[in-house]
Amino acid sequence: MISAFEGINLYSKDTAALAAFYAEVLGIPVPFEGYGNSDGAKIGFEKSQPGIIIWNENKWDKLTTGAVNLVFSCSNLDETYETLKARGLDCQPPVTMEYGGKEMNFRDPDGNSITLLEGAY
C-alpha cells in the first residue's frame, strides 16, 4: 500500500539550469544531484523528505501533463520579494488575500507556476 509522499516530478530540457534557478534564485537546497549527466536532481529541504524531482526530458521524455503549481511557505514574504528581485527574478509584489495571508505568484524558467505564501490558507 501507499506509505509516503515522495515528491513531484518536473521534466526539463535543461535540468541543470532549472535546478540552479531553484537553488540560486529561490534559495531552495538541492540535497541530491545525480543520475549522471544531469539526468536528475531533487530540490527540497532534506533528501529524505518529499521534494521536487527534476528529470531530463531529452532522455526520459516529458511525462507530466496538466498544470503544476508549486507552493512554498515564507516567514516574511515582503523580505523574500525584495531578495528575489535583487537576484533578478521578474515578479510582482505580494498581495494580501481575502483569507488574510499573503501570496506572490510567478513562473520558473520552464513555465511551471510557483506560489510563495505567508500565512496559512
Disulfide bonds with the S-S distance in Angstrom:
none
